[in-house]
Amino acid sequence: SAAGADVLLLGPMPTPAIAYLTRTFHAEAGIVISASHNPHYDNGIKFFSGQGTKLPDEIEMMIEELLDAPMTVAESENLGKVSRINDAAGRYIEFCKSSVPTSTDFAGLKVVIDCAHGATYKVAPNVFRELGAQVVVLSAQPDGLNINKDCGSTHMEALQAAVVAENADMGIGFDGDGDRVLMVDHTGTIVDGDELLYIIDRDLHERGRLQGGVVGTLMSNLGL
């Protein structure tokens, strides 16, 4: 805002939510303060284009060069406005629910969700509850220091044990900023990103929505 831009504050939100909301709010760009699956003492910045996509490498390099340049500050009459969007989480929850085929029935499904004390701690449990599933929540008390600490997609042991103990149908483990996920089947066995891609591929093929295959990159690190 000091440079003259209007800013929408969304609060703690999963990284994919910022990509979606940047586009739906017709913003010029989206910015996430996050260190993904790293400990709390790390931090970083992720940028999205106005279409909610990752910026090209050359644009990111230009931004990095600007970090060493003096910051341009607008005159007082040209300062940007800062607004808080109180229903940001609700908007994203509705989007997530809308992405599920209406024929899918979650009634009777028991799901354990590990939120890694991170950005999914409100959104993820509510999506599944509102779809009709019974939800057991782990690691959903963020205090600014415990994010990713012995929990989430990088530490699946507690989730595996909880799925078995709760006699649940499945478990979902997110990382701190909610852009990475691993799953657990009803026996407590991890289902990694490569296997999840295959399952998604088969489903889309059967529904006639995918003609070719899918490609995973080395950067996926077995997460999805």
C-alpha positions in Angstrom: 0.0 0.0 0.0 2.9 2.3 0.6 3.8 2.0 -3.0 0.3 2.9 -4.1 -1.3 -0.6 -4.5 -4.6 -1.6 -3.0 -4.3 -4.7 -0.8 -6.7 -7.4 0.1 -5.8 -9.2 3.3 -7.1 -12.8 3.5 -5.5 -14.0 6.7 -4.1 -17.5 7.2 -5.1 -19.4 4.1 -3.8 -22.5 2.1 -1.6 -21.5 -0.7 -3.9 -23.0 -3.4 -6.7 -20.7 -1.9 -4.6 -17.7 -2.7 -4.2 -18.8 -6.3 -8.0 -19.2 -6.6 -8.9 -16.0 -4.8 -6.4 -13.9 -6.7 -8.2 -14.9 -9.9 -11.8 -14.5 -8.6 -11.0 -11.1 -7.0 -9.5 -10.0 -10.4 -6.3 -8.9 -8.6 -3.1 -8.1 -10.5 -1.1 -10.6 -8.4 -1.3 -12.8 -5.3 1.4 -13.0 -2.5 1.8 -15.7 0.1 4.1 -15.5 3.1 5.1 -19.1 3.6 7.9 -21.6 4.0 5.8 -24.6 2.9 6.8 -27.7 4.8 9.8 -26.1 6.6 10.0 -25.2 10.3 8.6 -21.9 11.7 11.9 -20.1 11.7 12.1 -20.3 7.9 10.1 -18.1 5.7 9.6 -17.1 2.1 7.4 -15.4 -0.4 5.3 -17.0 -3.2 3.9 -15.0 -6.0 1.0 -15.7 -8.3 -0.1 -14.0 -11.5 -3.5 -12.4 -11.8 -4.7 -15.7 -13.4 -3.6 -17.6 -10.2 -0.6 -19.3 -11.9 3.0 -19.5 -11.0 5.1 -16.6 -12.3 7.6 -17.4 -15.1 11.2 -17.7 -13.9 12.3 -14.6 -15.8 9.6 -12.5 -14.0 10.7 -13.9 -10.6 14.3 -13.0 -11.5 13.2 -9.4 -12.3 11.5 -9.2 -8.9 14.6 -10.4 -7.1 16.6 -7.7 -8.8 14.2 -5.1 -7.6 14.8 -6.2 -4.0 18.2 -4.4 -4.0 16.7 -1.2 -5.5 15.3 1.6 -3.3 11.6 1.2 -2.7 9.3 3.7 -4.4 6.9 5.2 -1.9 3.7 6.9 -3.1 2.7 10.4 -2.1 0.2 10.4 0.8 -2.8 11.1 -1.5 -1.8 8.1 -3.7 -1.3 5.5 -1.0 -3.2 2.3 -1.5 -6.1 1.0 0.6 -5.9 -2.1 2.8 -9.0 -4.2 3.2 -9.6 -7.4 5.1 -11.7 -10.0 3.4 -13.6 -11.7 6.2 -15.3 -14.4 4.2 -12.2 -15.6 2.3 -12.2 -19.0 3.9 -15.9 -19.5 3.2 -15.4 -18.6 -0.5 -12.6 -21.2 -0.8 -14.6 -23.9 1.1 -17.5 -23.4 -1.4 -15.1 -23.7 -4.3 -13.6 -26.9 -3.0 -17.1 -28.4 -2.5 -18.1 -27.4 -6.0 -15.2 -29.3 -7.4 -16.6 -32.6 -6.1 -19.2 -34.4 -8.4 -22.7 -34.0 -7.0 -23.1 -37.8 -7.3 -20.3 -38.4 -4.7 -21.8 -39.4 -1.3 -19.6 -38.7 1.7 -22.2 -40.0 4.2 -20.8 -42.7 6.4 -17.2 -41.9 5.4 -14.8 -41.3 8.3 -11.7 -39.2 7.5 -8.8 -38.3 9.7 -7.1 -35.0 8.7 -3.7 -33.8 9.8 -3.5 -30.0 9.3 0.2 -29.7 10.4 -0.8 -26.8 12.6 -0.9 -24.8 9.4 -3.0 -23.0 7.0 -5.6 -25.7 6.4 -6.7 -26.0 10.0 -10.1 -24.3 9.3 -10.7 -25.0 5.7 -9.9 -28.7 5.3 -12.0 -30.1 8.1 -15.0 -27.9 7.2 -14.9 -28.9 3.6 -15.3 -32.6 4.5 -17.8 -31.9 7.3 -20.0 -29.9 4.9 -19.8 -32.7 2.3 -21.2 -35.1 4.9 -18.1 -37.0 6.2 -17.3 -37.7 9.8 -14.0 -35.9 10.5 -11.3 -36.5 13.1 -8.8 -33.6 13.2 -5.1 -33.7 14.2 -2.6 -30.9 14.6 -5.0 -28.0 14.1 -3.9 -25.6 16.9 -1.4 -23.3 15.2 0.5 -21.1 17.6 3.1 -19.6 15.2 5.8 -22.0 16.4 4.5 -25.5 16.0 3.8 -25.5 12.2 5.0 -28.8 10.6 6.5 -29.9 13.9 6.3 -33.7 14.0 3.1 -33.7 12.0 1.6 -33.2 8.6 2.8 -34.7 5.3 6.4 -34.8 6.4 5.7 -36.8 9.6 2.9 -39.2 8.8 3.2 -41.6 11.8 0.5 -39.9 14.0 -1.9 -39.9 11.1 -1.3 -43.5 10.2 -1.8 -44.5 13.9 -5.0 -42.4 14.2 -6.6 -43.9 11.1 -6.2 -47.4 12.5 -7.2 -46.4 16.0 -10.3 -44.5 14.8 -11.2 -47.3 12.4 -11.4 -44.6 9.7 -11.7 -45.1 6.0 -8.8 -42.8 5.1 -6.4 -40.1 6.3 -5.2 -36.9 4.7 -1.9 -35.2 5.7 -1.2 -31.7 4.6 1.9 -29.6 4.9 2.0 -26.3 6.6 0.8 -24.1 3.7 -1.6 -26.7 2.3 -0.1 -27.1 -1.1 1.2 -30.7 -0.5 -0.7 -33.7 0.5 -0.2 -37.4 1.2 -2.9 -39.9 2.1 -3.4 -43.0 4.2 -5.7 -45.9 3.4 -7.9 -47.7 6.0 -5.0 -50.0 7.0 -2.7 -47.1 7.8 -0.6 -47.5 4.6 0.7 -44.3 3.0 -0.7 -43.5 -0.5 1.9 -41.2 -2.1 1.5 -38.5 -4.8 2.4 -40.8 -7.6 -0.3 -43.3 -6.6 -2.8 -40.4 -6.1 -2.0 -39.1 -9.6 -2.8 -42.6 -11.0 -6.1 -42.7 -9.1 -7.1 -39.3 -10.4 -6.0 -40.3 -13.9 -8.2 -43.4 -13.9 -11.2 -41.5 -12.5 -10.9 -38.7 -15.1 -10.5 -41.3 -17.9 -13.7 -43.2 -16.8 -15.6 -39.9 -16.8 -14.3 -39.0 -20.2 -12.5 -35.9 -19.0 -9.0 -36.9 -19.7 -7.7 -38.3 -23.0 -4.0 -38.7 -22.3 -1.9 -39.6 -19.3 -0.4 -37.5 -16.4 3.1 -36.4 -15.7 4.8 -36.0 -12.3 8.0 -34.0 -11.8 10.9 -34.6 -9.5 9.9 -31.5 -7.5 6.7 -33.3 -6.3 8.8 -35.2 -3.7 6.1 -38.0 -3.5 3.6 -35.4 -2.4 0.7 -34.1 -4.5 
